[in-house]
Amino acid sequence: MSRVLFLEDAMKTLLCCVLAVAVLSGPGIAQEVQSATVVGTVTDPTGAVVPNASVTVTNTATNISAHATTNAEGAYYVPFQSAGTYDITVSAPGFKQFVRRGLVLEIGQTPRINVSLEVGNTTESVEVNAAAPILATDNAVVGGTMPTKQIHDIPMVQAKPQHLMYYMEGAQVNNDGTYHVLGLPSNQIDFTIDGSIVKQAPNANIGEVNNSVTPPVDALMEAQVWTTGIPAELGHSAGGAYNMVTKSGTNQLHFSAEERYINKNFLHRSIWQQAATNTPFEYHNFDTVLGGPVYIPKVYDGRNKTFFFLAFRFDYDHEQNTVTTNAPTQAMLNGNFNFPGVNPQPVYDPATIACTVPAGCPGSTGWTASQFRVTRFR
């Protein structure tokens, strides 16, 4: 991992560490903000509920399945599913087996998949390969999600996952490079990875809240912005939330490596950076990820059950920011602090503040102070 730092005076950052090492054995228990839940009701052709029906949800990338049984009301509930593509199989005695393929689950999603079984032999099956987009009707969370392929294909400077917010509905970018959601203060936005808060302050200054751990983009399964109805599992998110979800290993071995570099000589300085020696910005980034099944020849075959995933990012950022501030006038430089003009604002000596009313000065009236005398420095 590395932290994205936006510093002044061309301070150099050199941060390098490993993002994640994850070894999974079967479907793990996770927070709702880094998993999806499938719910639904199973009925027969007449609309009557079917209790004790077997429901199996299978991740097509890992071939790992989760199982559930419908209750007396015909309802089923399958929580803690990672993002990905799934097949759903529903079977019950006296009915044809129902199979729905290609169900794409997103993090934090709770799609309702209702199933109507047809009467027949259990050796027969009814397959559904295409369906209308799923509406999440079981929670009030509003936001947008960017899936893996879109993350991989979208153009992005520096390959920093925070920059995906340029393309997310409800998120905007401030002129200083920070972000905000629906016009809310940027210091109230929450950054999370797999549900864990990853806001980081590079130094002790209060108010630096737009820095976060930065994983390689290719390590992300999803990027998600929550605008309203933010899940209760998240805290510190009064200004919206941006959640990054990392991948896990699958049955397919995956490796990628990338270097990105931009030289300061290829960038034009801004209007306020007049000196030719100014270096507005440059960066040099290295990303690599490796994931797959745990496989030791003649010892252990972890396909369909045990996986690993490694991600590494190295950042070198060099940035110079321009600050606009007030400058003293020539009169101030000459020692004249009377501030004459249409609306004069003289400076008073706080040591001379006194109340002129014998009975006291209620309502902040009756106070006086002596104006500083004009002093000219030579």
C-alpha positions as CSV (number, residue, x, y, z in Angstrom):
1,M,0.0,0.0,0.0
2,S,1.0,3.6,-0.3
3,R,-0.6,6.8,0.7
4,V,-1.6,9.5,-1.7
5,L,-0.2,12.7,-0.3
6,F,-1.0,16.2,-1.5
7,L,1.9,18.3,0.0
8,E,3.2,21.8,-0.5
9,D,6.8,23.0,-1.1
10,A,7.6,20.1,-3.4
11,M,8.0,17.6,-0.6
12,K,8.9,14.2,-1.8
13,T,7.0,11.0,-0.9
14,L,8.5,7.6,-1.1
15,L,6.1,5.0,0.4
16,C,6.2,1.3,-0.3
17,C,4.5,-1.6,1.3
18,V,2.5,-4.7,0.5
19,L,-1.3,-4.2,0.1
20,A,-2.7,-7.6,0.9
21,V,-1.9,-11.3,1.3
22,A,-5.2,-13.2,1.5
23,V,-5.5,-17.0,1.7
24,L,-9.1,-18.1,1.7
25,S,-10.5,-21.5,2.5
26,G,-14.1,-21.7,1.4
27,P,-16.5,-18.7,1.6
28,G,-15.4,-16.5,4.5
29,I,-17.6,-14.4,6.8
30,A,-17.3,-10.7,6.0
31,Q,-19.0,-7.4,6.7
32,E,-22.0,-6.5,4.6
33,V,-20.0,-3.6,3.1
34,Q,-17.6,-6.0,1.4
35,S,-20.1,-8.7,0.5
36,A,-23.5,-9.2,-1.2
37,T,-26.6,-11.0,0.0
38,V,-29.1,-12.9,-2.2
39,V,-32.7,-13.2,-1.0
40,G,-35.9,-14.4,-2.6
41,T,-39.1,-16.5,-2.4
42,V,-39.7,-19.8,-4.1
43,T,-43.3,-20.5,-5.3
44,D,-45.1,-23.1,-7.4
45,P,-47.1,-22.4,-10.6
46,T,-50.2,-21.4,-8.5
47,G,-48.2,-18.9,-6.5
48,A,-48.2,-21.0,-3.3
49,V,-44.9,-20.9,-1.4
50,V,-42.5,-24.0,-1.5
51,P,-40.9,-24.7,1.9
52,N,-37.8,-26.8,2.3
53,A,-36.6,-26.1,-1.3
54,S,-32.8,-26.4,-1.7
55,V,-31.0,-23.2,-2.9
56,T,-27.4,-23.3,-4.0
57,V,-25.4,-20.1,-5.0
58,T,-22.2,-20.9,-6.8
59,N,-19.3,-18.5,-7.7
60,T,-18.3,-19.4,-11.2
61,A,-14.7,-18.1,-10.7
62,T,-13.9,-20.3,-7.7
63,N,-16.6,-23.0,-8.0
64,I,-17.4,-22.5,-4.3
65,S,-21.0,-22.8,-3.3
66,A,-23.2,-21.5,-0.5
67,H,-26.4,-23.4,0.4
68,A,-29.7,-22.5,2.0
69,T,-33.2,-24.0,2.5
70,T,-36.4,-22.1,2.2
71,N,-38.4,-21.6,5.4
72,A,-42.2,-22.1,6.0
73,E,-42.9,-18.9,4.0
74,G,-40.8,-20.1,1.1
75,A,-38.1,-17.5,1.7
76,Y,-34.4,-18.0,1.5
77,Y,-31.4,-15.9,2.5
78,V,-27.8,-16.4,1.4
79,P,-25.4,-13.8,2.9
80,F,-21.7,-13.1,2.7
81,Q,-21.1,-13.5,-1.0
82,S,-18.1,-11.8,-2.6
83,A,-18.6,-9.7,-5.8
84,G,-18.6,-11.8,-8.9
85,T,-20.7,-13.9,-11.3
86,Y,-22.9,-16.6,-9.8
87,D,-25.2,-19.5,-10.8
88,I,-28.3,-20.1,-8.6
89,T,-29.9,-23.5,-8.5
90,V,-33.2,-24.2,-6.8
91,S,-34.6,-27.7,-6.5
92,A,-37.5,-29.4,-4.6
93,P,-39.2,-32.8,-4.8
94,G,-41.9,-32.9,-7.5
95,F,-40.5,-29.8,-9.4
96,K,-38.1,-29.3,-12.2
97,Q,-34.8,-27.9,-11.2
98,F,-34.4,-24.2,-11.7
99,V,-31.0,-22.8,-12.8
100,R,-30.2,-19.1,-13.2
101,R,-26.8,-18.4,-14.7
102,G,-24.7,-15.3,-15.0
103,L,-26.1,-13.5,-11.9
104,V,-23.6,-10.6,-11.3
105,L,-23.4,-9.6,-7.6
106,E,-22.0,-6.3,-6.5
107,I,-20.7,-5.4,-3.0
108,G,-23.4,-4.1,-0.6
109,Q,-26.1,-5.4,-2.9
110,T,-29.1,-7.3,-1.8
111,P,-30.9,-8.5,-4.9
112,R,-34.2,-10.3,-4.6
113,I,-34.3,-13.4,-6.9
114,N,-37.8,-14.9,-6.7
115,V,-38.2,-18.3,-8.3
116,S,-41.3,-20.0,-9.7
117,L,-40.8,-23.7,-10.0
118,E,-42.5,-25.8,-12.7
119,V,-44.1,-29.2,-11.8
120,G,-42.0,-32.1,-13.2
121,N,-39.2,-34.5,-12.5
122,T,-36.2,-33.3,-10.5
123,T,-33.9,-34.7,-13.3
124,E,-35.4,-32.0,-15.6
125,S,-34.2,-28.4,-15.4
126,V,-35.3,-25.0,-16.4
127,E,-32.4,-22.6,-17.2
128,V,-32.5,-18.8,-17.3
129,N,-29.4,-17.3,-18.9
130,A,-30.5,-13.7,-19.4
131,A,-32.6,-11.5,-17.2
132,A,-33.5,-7.9,-16.7
133,P,-31.2,-5.8,-14.5
134,I,-31.7,-6.5,-10.8
135,L,-33.3,-3.9,-8.6
136,A,-32.1,-3.8,-5.0
137,T,-35.5,-3.4,-3.3
138,D,-34.4,-4.7,0.2
139,N,-32.4,-1.7,1.3
140,A,-32.4,2.1,0.9
141,V,-28.7,2.5,-0.1
142,V,-28.2,4.8,-3.0
143,G,-25.0,5.0,-5.0
144,G,-23.1,3.8,-8.0
145,T,-20.8,0.8,-8.5
146,M,-18.0,0.4,-11.1
147,P,-17.3,-3.3,-11.9
148,T,-13.9,-4.9,-12.7
149,K,-14.0,-4.5,-16.4
150,Q,-14.9,-0.9,-16.3
151,I,-12.2,-0.2,-13.8
152,H,-9.7,-1.9,-16.0
153,D,-10.8,-0.1,-19.2
154,I,-11.4,3.4,-18.0
155,P,-8.6,6.0,-18.7
156,M,-7.1,7.2,-15.5
157,V,-4.1,9.5,-14.7
158,Q,-1.6,7.9,-12.3
159,A,-3.7,4.8,-12.0
160,K,-4.9,5.9,-8.5
161,P,-8.2,4.3,-7.6
162,Q,-9.4,7.5,-5.9
163,H,-9.5,9.1,-9.4
164,L,-12.3,6.7,-10.3
165,M,-14.6,9.2,-8.5
166,Y,-14.2,11.4,-11.6
167,Y,-16.6,9.0,-13.3
168,M,-19.0,8.2,-10.4
169,E,-22.4,9.6,-10.3
170,G,-22.9,11.9,-7.3
171,A,-19.2,12.5,-6.8
172,Q,-17.4,15.7,-7.8
173,V,-13.8,16.9,-7.7
174,N,-12.7,20.1,-6.1
175,N,-10.1,22.5,-7.6
176,D,-7.6,21.4,-5.0
177,G,-7.8,17.7,-6.0
178,T,-10.1,16.6,-3.2
179,Y,-13.5,15.1,-3.6
180,H,-17.0,15.6,-2.3
181,V,-20.3,13.8,-2.6
182,L,-23.5,15.6,-3.5
183,G,-22.0,19.0,-2.5
184,L,-21.3,17.8,1.1
185,P,-18.0,18.9,2.7
186,S,-15.0,16.9,1.5
187,N,-13.7,16.4,5.0
188,Q,-16.7,14.3,5.8
189,I,-16.3,11.8,3.0
190,D,-15.2,8.3,4.1
191,F,-12.7,6.1,2.3
192,T,-12.8,2.4,2.9
193,I,-11.2,-0.8,1.5
194,D,-13.2,-3.9,2.0
195,G,-15.2,-2.1,4.7
196,S,-12.2,-0.9,6.7
197,I,-11.5,2.8,7.1
198,V,-8.3,3.8,5.3
199,K,-8.2,7.5,5.8
200,Q,-4.6,8.5,6.7
201,A,-3.0,11.8,7.7
202,P,0.5,12.2,6.4
203,N,1.4,14.4,9.3
204,A,0.0,15.9,12.5
205,N,-1.9,18.7,10.8
206,I,-5.6,18.7,11.7
207,G,-8.0,18.6,8.9
208,E,-6.1,16.5,6.4
209,V,-8.8,14.0,5.7
210,N,-8.6,13.4,1.9
211,N,-5.6,11.1,2.0
212,S,-6.1,7.3,1.9
213,V,-4.4,4.1,1.4
214,T,-3.9,3.5,-2.4
215,P,-4.1,0.0,-3.7
216,P,-3.2,-0.9,-7.3
217,V,-6.1,-0.4,-9.6
218,D,-5.8,-3.9,-10.9
219,A,-6.3,-5.2,-7.4
220,L,-9.9,-3.9,-7.3
221,M,-12.9,-6.0,-7.8
222,E,-15.3,-3.0,-7.5
223,A,-15.3,0.7,-6.7
224,Q,-18.4,2.1,-5.1
225,V,-19.7,5.5,-4.1
226,W,-22.6,5.7,-1.5
227,T,-24.4,9.0,-1.6
228,T,-27.5,8.5,0.6
229,G,-28.8,5.7,2.8
230,I,-25.2,4.7,3.6
231,P,-25.0,1.3,5.3
232,A,-25.1,1.4,9.1
233,E,-21.8,-0.7,9.1
234,L,-19.9,2.4,8.0
235,G,-19.0,5.3,10.3
236,H,-17.5,8.7,9.7
237,S,-19.5,9.0,6.5
238,A,-21.7,12.1,6.9
239,G,-20.4,13.4,3.6
240,G,-20.8,10.2,1.6
241,A,-18.6,7.1,1.3
242,Y,-16.2,5.7,-1.3
243,N,-15.6,2.0,-0.9
244,M,-12.9,0.0,-2.7
245,V,-13.3,-3.8,-2.8
246,T,-10.2,-5.9,-3.5
247,K,-10.1,-9.1,-5.5
248,S,-9.4,-12.5,-4.2
249,G,-7.7,-15.5,-5.9
250,T,-9.7,-17.7,-8.3
251,N,-9.0,-20.9,-10.1
252,Q,-7.3,-19.0,-12.8
253,L,-3.7,-17.7,-12.3
254,H,-3.6,-14.0,-12.7
255,F,-0.6,-11.7,-12.9
256,S,-0.1,-8.1,-14.0
257,A,2.7,-5.5,-13.7
258,E,2.7,-1.9,-14.8
259,E,5.0,1.1,-14.6
260,R,3.7,4.7,-15.1
261,Y,5.9,7.7,-15.4
262,I,5.4,11.3,-16.4
263,N,8.3,13.7,-16.6
264,K,7.8,17.3,-15.3
265,N,9.2,18.6,-18.6
266,F,6.2,17.3,-20.4
267,L,3.8,19.3,-18.2
268,H,3.0,23.0,-18.6
269,R,3.2,25.1,-15.4
270,S,0.0,26.8,-14.3
271,I,-0.8,30.5,-14.7
272,W,0.5,31.3,-11.2
273,Q,3.7,29.3,-11.5
274,Q,5.7,31.9,-13.4
275,A,9.3,30.8,-12.6
276,A,10.7,28.6,-15.3
277,T,12.4,26.4,-12.7
278,N,9.0,25.5,-11.1
279,T,8.2,21.8,-11.3
280,P,4.4,21.6,-11.2
281,F,4.0,17.8,-10.9
282,E,5.7,14.5,-11.7
283,Y,5.1,10.9,-10.7
284,H,6.6,7.4,-11.0
285,N,4.4,4.5,-10.1
286,F,4.9,0.7,-10.0
287,D,2.0,-1.7,-9.6
288,T,1.9,-5.5,-9.6
289,V,-0.7,-8.1,-8.6
290,L,-0.6,-11.9,-8.4
291,G,-3.4,-14.3,-7.6
292,G,-4.6,-17.8,-8.1
293,P,-5.2,-21.1,-6.4
294,V,-2.8,-22.5,-3.8
295,Y,-1.1,-25.3,-5.7
296,I,1.9,-27.3,-4.6
297,P,2.7,-30.2,-7.0
298,K,2.2,-33.6,-5.5
299,V,1.4,-32.0,-2.1
300,Y,-1.7,-29.9,-2.3
301,D,-4.3,-28.8,-4.9
302,G,-6.2,-25.8,-3.7
303,R,-8.4,-25.3,-6.8
304,N,-12.1,-24.8,-5.8
305,K,-11.2,-24.3,-2.2
306,T,-8.0,-22.3,-1.3
307,F,-6.7,-19.2,-3.0
308,F,-4.1,-16.4,-2.6
309,F,-3.9,-12.9,-3.8
310,L,-1.0,-10.4,-3.6
311,A,-0.9,-6.7,-4.5
312,F,2.0,-4.3,-4.4
313,R,2.2,-0.5,-5.2
314,F,5.2,1.8,-5.2
315,D,4.5,5.6,-5.4
316,Y,6.9,8.4,-6.1
317,D,5.0,11.7,-6.2
318,H,6.5,15.2,-6.5
319,E,4.0,18.0,-6.4
320,Q,4.1,21.8,-6.0
321,N,0.9,23.6,-5.1
322,T,0.1,27.3,-5.5
323,V,-1.4,29.2,-2.6
324,T,-3.3,32.5,-3.0
325,T,-3.2,34.8,0.0
326,N,-3.2,38.5,0.9
327,A,-0.1,40.6,0.6
328,P,0.6,43.8,2.5
329,T,0.0,47.1,0.7
330,Q,2.8,49.7,0.3
331,A,1.2,51.8,3.1
332,M,1.5,48.8,5.4
333,L,5.1,48.3,4.4
334,N,5.7,52.0,5.3
335,G,4.2,51.4,8.7
336,N,0.8,53.0,8.1
337,F,-1.9,50.8,9.6
338,N,-4.8,53.3,9.6
339,F,-6.3,51.6,6.5
340,P,-7.8,54.8,5.1
341,G,-10.4,54.6,2.4
342,V,-14.1,54.4,1.8
343,N,-14.5,52.0,4.7
344,P,-11.6,52.7,7.0
345,Q,-10.6,49.9,9.4
346,P,-8.1,51.3,11.9
347,V,-6.3,49.0,14.3
348,Y,-6.9,49.4,18.0
349,D,-4.7,48.7,20.9
350,P,-6.3,45.8,22.9
351,A,-4.5,46.9,26.0
352,T,-6.6,50.1,26.1
353,I,-10.1,48.5,25.9
354,A,-12.3,49.9,28.7
355,C,-15.9,50.3,29.6
356,T,-17.1,54.0,29.7
357,V,-20.5,53.2,31.4
358,P,-20.3,53.3,35.2
359,A,-23.1,50.7,35.5
360,G,-21.3,48.4,33.2
361,C,-21.5,47.6,29.5
362,P,-24.4,45.2,28.8
363,G,-25.2,44.3,25.3
364,S,-21.6,45.0,24.2
365,T,-22.1,48.7,24.1
366,G,-20.1,51.4,25.7
367,W,-16.6,49.9,25.1
368,T,-13.8,52.1,23.8
369,A,-10.2,51.5,22.8
370,S,-7.3,53.7,21.7
371,Q,-6.3,53.5,18.1
372,F,-2.7,52.6,17.4
373,R,-0.7,55.6,16.4
374,V,0.8,55.6,12.9
375,T,4.4,54.5,13.0
376,R,6.7,54.8,10.1
377,F,9.7,52.6,9.9
378,R,12.9,53.8,8.4
